[in-house]
Amino acid sequence: MSKQWWVGMLVLGTIGLAIFGGHAAWLNRAAVAATDAGAADGSSAGLASPTVKWSNPSPLMRQEGRDYVLEVRAIGAAVDAIVNDEIWKRIEKMGKTHMTILPTDPNAYPDDDFKREHIYGMSIGLSFEYGARGIVDQWPMPAIAYAPPKHVTSDSRAGTDIAAGRFAAGLGVALFLWEDDANTEDGAESLEKLFSFFDRNPDVPAAMVISLDGTFDRLLRQAPGSGRIQLGAGKVDMPDSMGALMVTRSDRVDQLVRPFAVHIPRGVNKTNTEYDLIKQWNFYWEKDDSRRPDSFAAQYKKKEAAKGVLYPSSPGVMTSAYWHSQLPELWKTISNKGPGQFNPSPYLPIRWTDWQVKQFDAMPLLGYLHRPVDINLNDDHGKPLRTPYQVQALKEGWARAVEGLEGQRQPRRVFYDTSTDKHWVIALTQALGQSGDDAPRPGELKEGYDIGYRIGKTGVSSPLIQVGLAIVAGYEDGAASATVNLRPGGRASIVMVSPPEPERKKSMMQAFGAN
């Protein structure tokens, strides 16, 4: 059975109403002819400025190379339909380093698989709802998706989870692009892909990364015809878990979007084809229409069938590569009227409207995600290093990661996961013990958070769950956190998470409240 089908059926009744409610050559692309402000589409010259004014003057935003950061705008870390600060509050209230916040009584869990489906769907919906909160309407948001391995004949590619999340969260006017995906055990790779994506595409102002895992989810990705899912009552090995993270670079909006924004009425619809925004909206859905023989969905199903997928279904979202290949057709139809000389590009194919810019500006700044530091724990022959050498490698990697923090101050907490290997924390503990008295200690109640114990086995979702908890904790106390992941193949990854500046947090609390 197609995962998209049953997830869609599961949430259909609850979301029906909501749905209707680097440097690249493109910088030198010949622009579609721009006109002066005040043209027929209602463009406003008042939005254009010859001088860029940075909306986020944080010193972190000036860091480059290995110290490059992304602004965290939304996070949805969900485990068994518990999300974000609710997870964190339970961890803090539990006050035990080796005790899970999830129920240990088997009777506290669903007693049939239909109820498990319901909780699974809730976890997807909550994660995506929180992770895409404040998304800019009607702009195609690129998304990277990670999920556990699937059977070669299954149609449950990780990329199809983007559409499942969109519908489960009721994001009726949000557009998405399937940027990249992987069915793998290496969830930490998703964060590397995220930074590489921004490096390669200097016209990208925002992106999302999602991950999904759990016993129920893995059963859905097995070979078709494997039989009905029968988990029965009680606790399963892996709880439902999903992470959804939205990040931005506001300097790109300041430079590439804000000066060229146009004014159009907020309530326009698909019949108002005099506006480029509506031309793009209609064009997007035309190309995504699975009923058309030349649509992405039709091509996708043919390619998947050729790979051995038995029952390929429409993924519900097109890839960025396909969308970009169709853009020349769209560009022939747009007017590009507005202030300044706007150069359409793959991820900014048309000018944003003034209200889209306002939506972007209204996003809260929850913190900063630092570029991952990759650490090799193998020798030149691919064999695991002896513990003293692993300690040294982790210590050096930690020092590199700390260099990217403002003032090079040690983070207050470290999140990690020993679900797949209980022993690797020994080397991590020794490495941090040799990194200074102010480095966090993995074994301390308020400094080290092993989510394998404190929550459970979250698999591919673990890196994003850790980042989510680091964001919540840092927003509360104003301190940085580290996340450390042991990866397949004898590697580790350290990702630092910084809180927003105190003055930014103060203004956000006035606008949004403490949470």
N, C-alpha and C positions, 0 to 999 in steps of 0.2 A: 504494500500500500504506500502511495506517495505520502511522504511526511507533510508536504505542503497541503495536501488535501485534508488530512485529518486535523492538522493544526488550524487550518482555515475554518473547518466545520466547528471545531471546539470553541473558537472565539467569535464566530460570526454573529451570534445573538447579542454579544456584549459590546461589539464595536461598530455595529451597523450605523448607529446614530453619530458616533464620533467621527466616522470617516467623512461624513458630509459636513460636519461642523468646519639652488644652483643657478644657471643662466642658460636659456635655450633659444633656439632659432625663432620661436614664436614671437619673441620681443621685437623682431625686425619684420614681422609679417606686415604686408601692406594692409592698412586698415580699410574696412568697409567705409565708404565715404561718410564722414561725420558732418553734421550741419550745426549752425549756430543754435544757441539756446532759444527757447520760446517757440519751437516748431510744433507741428500738429500733434505730436504725442505728449505734449505738456512738459517738456524738459525744463529744468530749472538751472539757470546759470549760477544761482546762489550757492549750489553745492560744490562748484568747481573751485579749486584753489591752486595757484602755481607753486605754492610752497607746501610741502608735506608736513603736517602736524601729527606727531605720533600720539595715538590714543592711549598707548601703554608705554610710559617712559621708563619702565623697570630696567635696571642694569642687566638683568638676566636676558632681556630681549636683544641685547647687543652682543651677546656671546655667540661665537661661531664655531665651526668645526666640531670637534668632539664634545664641546661644551654647549652645543646648540640645544635649545629648549622649545617645547610646545606648550601653549596655554591650555589648561584643562578647563573646559566649559561645562561639561556634563559628565556624570558617571552613573552607571547603573550596575551595581554588583548585587546579584540576587542568588540566594541559595534556598531551595525549597520555599519559594515565594516570600522569603524574608529579604529585605533590601537595605543597602547602604548603612545609614546611621543606626538602624534597628539591629543590624548584625553587630556593629561596633559596640553599641550599648549593652548587648547581651554578653559580649566577650568581656567587657570591663566589669559588668555586674557579676559574672561567673567568678572571676578572680582566681582562676586555676590555669597553670601552664599546660597541663596535660588532660584537660577535660573539655569535651565538646559542648557547644551551646545547643546542639540539636538534641531532641529527646532520645533517651536511651531505652525507654519503654517501648517494646514492639507494638503495643496497643495504641500508641500515639500516632501511628502511621496509617495510611490508607489501607483498607481491607479488601479493595478490589482494584483492578487495573484501570477502570474508567476514572476513578478518583485520582489515580496517579497521573493519567493524561491531563486531568483538570489542573493539578498542581504544576505539572510541567508547562502547560500553556500559560499559567499565571506567572511563572518565573520568567518566561520569554517576554511576556507583555510588560511586566514591571521593569525588567532590565532595560528594555528598549525604550519604554516610556521615560524613564529617568535619564538614560544615556543619550537620548536625542532631545531632551528638554531644551526649548528655546531655539530649535533648528530653524534656519532661514527657509521660509516657505518658497516653493516653486523654483529653487535652485538645486540642480542635481548634485547631491552630496556623495562623494566617493567613499566607499566603505570596504574595509578589509575584513574577511571572515575566516575564523579558525574553528575547527571541530575535530573530534577524534576520527581515527581511520574508519573507512567504510569498505564494504565488500565491493569488488570491481563491478558487480552487476547491479548494485544499488544506485538509485538516482539521488541519494542524499548527500550531494556535495555541500561543503561548508557555505559556499556562496549563496545557496538557496535559502539559507537562514536569514539573509538580509530581508527578503520579502516577507518571510514568516514573522520576523520581528516588527516590520512596518505595520502589517495588518493587525497583529496582536496588540500593538500599542495604539491603534486607531489614528495613525498619522496620515490623514486623508489628503493633505495638500503638500506633503513632503515628497521630494523626488530623491531617488538613490541611484548610484552607479556601482556595479559590482567591480571593484578595482582589482582585488586579488583575493585568493582563498587557498586554503590547504586543509586536507584531512590528515592529521598528524598527531603525534604525541607531544610535539614541541610547541607548546603554547607561547613560550617566551619569544619565539621567532617572530610572532605577530608584531611585537613592539619594534623590532629591528626593521621589519618591512615598513612600518609606519614612518619611521624617520627617513628611510631610504626613499620612500615615496615623496616626501616633502623636498628632499635633496634634488631629486630628478625633475621635479615639476615646480618651478618657481611661481607659477600662476595659481597654485592651490591655496586658498585662504582657510580651508577647514576640511576635516576628514573624520571618519569614524573607524573604530576597530572593534570587532565583536568576537566573542568566543562562547562556545556552548559545549557542555559535557554532562555526564551522568549515566547511571546504569540504564535508565529508561531510554535516554537518547541513543546510547550505543546499540541497544537492541533494535531501534528504528533504522539503523544504518547497516544491519546485516543483510544477507542475501534475500531477495524476494522469494517467497515460498517457504521461508524458514519456520513458518507456523505462527500462530497467534501469540502475542506477548502474554506470558502468564507468570507474573512475579508474585502474585498473591499478596497476603497480608504481611506486615512487619517492615523492619528497616532493611534497606538495600545497601550494597557496598558503596555506591557513589550517589550522593544526593544530586538532585537537579541543580545545576549551577550555570549561570550565564553572566558574562561581563560585557558591558557596552560603554565605550569611552569616546567622547567627542572632544577633539582638540582643534586649535586654531593658531594662526599667526596674524595678529591684528595689524602688524606693519604692512602686510601684503594688501589688506583691505584699505589701509590708509593711502597706499601708493597706487594700487591698481583698480580700486573699486570706488572709493568715496568721491574722488574728484570728478567722476564721470557719471554719477548716479542721476537718474531721471525721475521726474514726478509723474505718476499716473494714479488714477483713483484706486483706492484700496479694494473696492468691491467689484472689480472687473471680473468677467467670467470668460469661458471659452469662445463665446460669440464675438467678443471684442477684439477681433483680429487686426485692428489697426495698431495694436501695441506689440512690440517685439516680445515682451514677456509672455503674452498669450500665444504668439506664433511658436515660441519655444515649448510652451506647455503642450499645445496640440501636437507639435512635431514629436515630442518625447513619447506621448501615448500612442501615436500612430506607429512609431517604430517599435514600440513594446507590445503591440496588439498581436497576441498569439494566433489570431484567426487569419492573419495575412501570411501568404506563403513566403514572402520575402522578409518577414519580421525576424528579429533576433531569436525569439522563442522557437520559430520553425527551424532556423539554422542550427540552433543549439541542440534541439532534440535529435536532429540527424547526426550531428557530430558525436553526441553521447551514445547513440545507438551503435555507431561504428566502433566505439571503444568497448562495447560489450554490455552496456547498461540495458537491462531487459525492458523496463517500462519507463523511459525518460518522460518527464513531465515538464511543463513550462516553469522556468525558474522564478518568474514573477518580477524580475529585474534584469536589465541588460548590462553587459560588461562595458567598462569605460572604453575599451578598444573599439567595440562595435559602435558605440555612440559617437566617438571621435571620427570614425570613418564616414558617418552620415552627416557630420556638421557642414561640409561644403554645400550640401543641398539646402540646409537651413540658412546659411549665410547669404545665399542668393535672394532670400526673401525678406531679410530684415532691413530696416531703414537706418539703424544705428544713429538716430538723431539724439543729440544731447550735447552737453558741455564738453569741451576739450576734444582731444584726439584719442579716442578709445580704440585699442587694437584687440579685436576678438581673438580668443585663444581657446585651446581645448577645454580647460576647466572654467573659463570665464567667457563662454560663447556670446553672451550679450551683456549689455549694461545691467547692473542691478538697479532696482527702483529705490527711491528715498526711504520707503517703509521697510524694504529688505535691509538696508543699512541700519535703520533704527532697530530692527530685530536683532541684528548682529551686535549692536552696541548694548542692547538690553541683556545679553547673555551674562550671567555671573562669571567671575573669574575665580575658580575654585583652587587653583594652584598651578604649578608648573611641572611638566614631565621632562626629565633629563634624558639625554641620549644614553641607551644601554652601553655598558662596558662589558665586552665579551672576554671571558677568561678560559684559557685552555688548561684542562686538568690532566692531559695526556702527555706522554713523552713523544719523541720524534718517531717512534715506531707505533704510535697509536695505543700504547698500553697505559693504564692509569698510573699517574705519578704516585710515589710513596708519600705518605701523609705529610712529612716535613716540607716536601716540595709543593704539595697542594696548598699547604698553609702559606708558603711564600707567594705563590701565584695569586691566591685570594687576597693576601695583604697588599700586594702591588695593585691589583685591580681595585680594591677598596680605596686606596690612596688616589688613584686616577679619578674615581667617581666623586670623591669628596672635593677634588679640585674644582669641579663644576658648580659646587654650591656657593651661594653668595657669602663672602667672607671666609670661605673654606672651613666653615664650622661643621663639626660632626653632626650627623642626624641623631635625633633623640631615640628613634625606634628602628628595629629591623624586622621585616616580615620575610618569612621563608616557609618552605614546605618540605617535610620529610616523608611524605606519603609513599614515595617510590624508593627511598633509601634512608633508613634511620641513622646511618653511620656518617653520612657526609657532613652533618652538622658539627662533628668533632673538629674537622679542619677549619670550618667557618668560625667556630668559637675560639679556637687558638689564634686565628688570623686577626679577629677583632680584639682579642686580648692583647695582641702585640701592636695595636694601632692607636694606642693612647688611652689614658684614663677616661676620656670623655666619649670614647666609642661605645655604642650600645652593646650589651651583653645578651646573646641569644637565650641564655637560660634564666634571665631575670624577668619577673612577672610583668613589669611595666616597660621593659625595653625590648624583649624578644617575643615575637608572635609567630609560633609555628602553626600555620592554619591547618596543617594536616591533623594536628591534635585539637586545636581550638574550634575548628569547624568540622572538617572531614576531608575525604579525598575528592578534590574538585578537578583533578586532571588538567585538561587543556585550558580550562578556565582559571586555573590557579593564578597565573601572572596578573590577569586583569582584576581578579578578586582582591589580590594583595594591593594593587595600585588603588583600587577603590577604597579600601580601608585606610590606606596611607593618606589619601585625599581627605577623607572624613576626619581622621585623627589630627592631621595638620591644620585643617580649617578650624578645629576646636581650640587647639592650644598654640598655634603659630609656630610649630616646630617642623623641621624636615624629617622625612622617613626614608629608609632604604628598603628596597625589595630585592631579594636574592633568590635566583632560581637555578636549580640543578637541571641541566638540559640533557637530552639523549646524546650519546656519542662522546661523553666525557668533557662537557663544557659547562660553564656556569655563566650567569648573566646578572649584573648589578644595575638596577635602575633607581635613581634617586627621584624623590618627589618633594618639591618645595611648596610651602604654603603661599598664599597671596600676601602682598605687603600689608602691614597693619592699616594704612590709610585706605587701601582698596577694600579691605575686609570691612572696615567701619562703614564705608559708603554702601557696600552691598548688604550689610545687616540692616541698615536703614531702609533699603529698598525691598529686601527679600525676607528679612528676619534671621534668626540665629541659625536655622537649618536650611 
